[in-house]
Amino acid sequence: MSASQPPQPSPSPEHPESRQGVDTPTLLVKIFGKDRPGITAGLFDTLAAYSVDVVDIEQVVTRGRIVLCALVTAPTAGGTTEGDLRATVHSWAESLKLQAEIISGTGDNRPRGDGRSHVTVLGHPLTAESTAAIAARITSTGGNIDRIFRLAKYPVTAVEFAVSGTATATLRTALATEAAGIGVDVAVVSAGLSRRAQRLVVMDVDSTLIQDEVIELFAAHAGCEAEVAAVTEQAMRGELDFEQSLHARVALLAGLDVSVVDKVRSEVRLTPGARTLIRTLKRLGYQVGVVSGGFTQVTDDLLERLGLDFASANTLEIVDGKLTGRVTGEIVDRAGKARLLRRFAAEAGVPLSQTVAIGDGANDLDMLNTAGLGVAFNAKPVVREAAHTAVNVPFLDTVLYLLGITREEVEAADGLVE
């Protein structure tokens, strides 16, 4: 907060200000020291004797040290003076072994600049060097950092910058370039009410929601792991047409007994943080779905186990208790994933601008670019470069921090903290 400000626009007649107008003398009262119960109440009890109005308050406690700032009108009633107030506040602070600073000025904080964004930075660890680089790049775009606070301290350090004065798209482009060079993950989203609205989150399955490639699990039972893995890697790098590679890989599974489906389901390993992500989103009223180039024989099971709202994938054809080596129905490929995101959004009644897509491969790119926020999760370089943001740590629940949800809120919802 700053007590001395440039001229501000006059208040509108619909929203008249109280007596702290743009030219009204104000005092910025700053208190520093060891935190303990009662400091905030004590300061305002002290100020109350001078009949001042509270214009703004900020308070932060870090490692047991408090910084409390109060912007108040200067005393005008009862013959008291600013000097009296200063002396009383300093005396009160000294009695508690606190430091006090009081700065004279006029009016309130100046209006924030046009263009407001939330910048979430994930580090593992978050270094001073990388923080300096992000802050400098924000400044270079014409942005001003209005506030910073921590979202999480584990499994990664996550902090959020509230930024004004520059367009979200401009800031996103600049910070994406910076983040790639310094080894942190950065997400930039527009500020406003839309961030708090109910959303739809749609994820890829293989190597995103789960740690495995499902077709490779089937291939292990068919004894053709190496052949399938080689084709999968080429497809994920965007070197092969997905539909052609799908048919080629599935053909290798011909003759497998249908009992293999249950075995594969039992072998699927969820990505660390997957359950926390989905459970938290559902508690917040979000709808959650998956789209996969894999198979409904697995995604239908995930739908039931995790309480998902939507799921779509390819379907392995089964005849007389055997896999035929073919798929049936509509192919879920790169374009199909984006199409399904639109379909799920329409069914959920959520505008595309309020959707979040998460994926790791080239066949997720259309979906990531269609969503309001596309998150590349431990993705190939081509995907990281094209997505809105990237997460390069092996914890899926870190996506919650990109949505402004703190670790404390997650734990409180889970009953882990009081």
TAPE-V320544 format. One line per field, one symbol per residue. phi: phi as a letter, one per 30 degrees, with the letter a starting at -180 (. if undefined). psi: psi as a letter, one per 30 degrees, with the letter a starting at -180 (. if undefined). burial: b if it has 16 or more other ideal C-beta (glycine too) atoms within 10 Angstrom, else e. A space follows every 10 residues. Layout:
phi->???
psi->???
burial->???
This chain:
phi->.bdcbdecdd ddddbddddd ddcddbbccc bblddadjdd dddddddddc hdcdcabbbb bbhiccbccb cbdddbciid bddddedddd dddddchccb bbcdabicdd edddibbccc ccbbcccddd dddddddedd djdcddabad cacadbdbbb ccbbjbdedd dddddddddd dcibcbbbbd dkdddcddbc cbcdcdibdc dcceddddde dcibeddddd dedddddidb dddddddddd edcejddddd edddedddcd dejdddeded ddddidcbbb bbddbdecdd ddeddcidcb abadbddbbh ibddibccid dccedddddd edddddddic dedccbcbab cddcdddddd ddbccdchcd eddedcddab bccdbdddee ddcicddddd ddddidbd
psi->kkfjllklkk klffiklafi afgkklkjkk kkakklkfee eeefeefffg hlkkelkkkk kkhgkkjkkk jllkkflggl leeeeeeeee eeeefghlkk kkklakaakl kllkjklkjk kkkiljleee eeeeeeeeef fglkjfkklk elflflkklk kkklflkeee eeeefeeeee fghlkkkklk lafffflklk kkkldkgdel fljefeeeee ffgheeeeee eeeeeffgfk keeeeeeeee fffkfkkfff eeeeeffkkk kkfeeeeeee eeffglkklk kkgbkffeee eeeeefhlek kkllkkkkkh gkkfglllak kjaeeeeeee eeeeeeefhk lefglkkklf leffeeeefe lejkjjjhll eeeefflelk khlhjffffe efggkleeee eeefgfl.
burial->bebebeebee eeeeeeeeeb ebebebbbbb bebebeeebe ebbbebbeeb ebeebeeeee eeeeebebbb bbbbbeeeeb eeeebeeebe ebbeeeebeb ebeebbbbee eeeebbbbbb bbbbebeeeb bebbbebbee bebeeeeeee bbeebbbbbb bbbbbbbbee bbebbbebbe ebebbbbbbb beeeeeeebb bbbbbbbbbb ebbbbbbbbb bbebbeebbe bbeebbebeb ebbebbeebb ebbeebeeeb beebbeebeb bebbebbbbb bbeeebbbbb bbbbbbbbbb bbbeebebbb bbbbbbebee eebbbebeee ebbbebbbbb beebbeebeb eeebbbbbbb bbbbbbbbeb bbbbbbbbbb eebbebbbbb bbbebbbbbb bbbbbbbebb eeeeeeee
